[in-house]
Amino acid sequence: MAAVKTIVISDTEKDTQKTLQQIEIDFPSEAVDYFKTQWWDDRERWVELHVRKHLKFGIGTTSRVEGSQAALKAVLTSSSGTLFTAGNKINRRGLLQAPANSIIG
């Protein structure tokens, strides 16, 4: 798993190729074949070297649901409380964010 993480954070394509060569040495051929057929050809979607080439508009997750869940979790700050309290916190956050998201100004 550490080798795959090394690929994810590689700065150059040369580094990714070098790490792939090390994976081919260190791991069983079945695992390498799986990795290469399922993940390697699609690396432009998950290797940071390629991902950072594209404008992401501040979105740091791969899913809108994950981003929304993280924002909701940040607002609630606690897993205890009533539904009323949670609703108030969410509403307050929405009121604070509305001017920032407005296209009118």
N, C-alpha and C positions, 0 to 999 in steps of 0.2 A: 504494500500500500504506500509506503514511503517513496518508492520509485515513481509511482503514478503522481503523487503530490509534487515531486520534483519536476515532472513534465508540466504539470499545471502552472507552476510558477517560473518556468524557463524564460529567459530573456531573448534567446535566439532559436531559430530553427535548428541550428547546429547542435545546441544543447539538448533539444528534444530528441534529435536523432541519436546522439551519444547515449542518452538515458535509455532509449528504446533498445539499443544494442546491449546495454547492461542488463536490461530486463530479459532479453533473449538468452543471455548466459545464465542468469540467476534463477529463472523460473521454468517449470515444466513446459514442454512444447504445447500441450493442450491449453494451458492457461494463456500462453503467449498468443496462440492462434485465436482464442476467444477474444482477447484484448484487441488484437489487430483487426479482426473482422467486425467486431461490434462497436469499437470505440475509436480506433486510430484514424480511420478514413474521415471521421466526423470531428476531428480535433479542433477545427476552426471554431466550433461552437463552445468548447470548454477549456482550451488552453489560453491562459491569460495573454500570451503573446499575440494571439489573433483577436481575442475578444476586445482588447483595449483599442483596437483600430477603429472601432465603430462607436458612434455617439449613442450613449445609453440614457440620456436625459435624467441622470441621477438615480436610475433604477439599478440597485445592486443585487437583486435576487432574480432567479429564473422564473418566478411566477408572481403574478399580481396577488394571488391569494397569500403567498408567503409575506409579501410586502405589507399587505393589509393586516395580516395577523400580527406582524411585528409592530406596526403602528398602534393597533388596538392594545397589545400587551404593554406598550410604553405608556399609554394613557391610563390604563387600569392600575398599574403598579402593585396590585394586590389581588390575590385569588380569593380573598374573603370579602364579605360585604353583601349588600342586598342588590337586587336587580335595579332598584330605584337609584342607588348610589352609582352603580355602573353606568346607568343611562345618563345621569347628570354629568359624569366625567366625560363621557363620549360627546354629549351635546356641547359642553364647554369647549372641548378640543375643536369641534366642528366650527363653533363660532369664532374661535381664534384663527383658524386656518382659512376661513371664508375670504377675508380681505386679501390674503396672500395668493389665493387661487383665482381671484376675480380678474377678468379680462377688461373690465370697465375702469378699474383703478380705484 
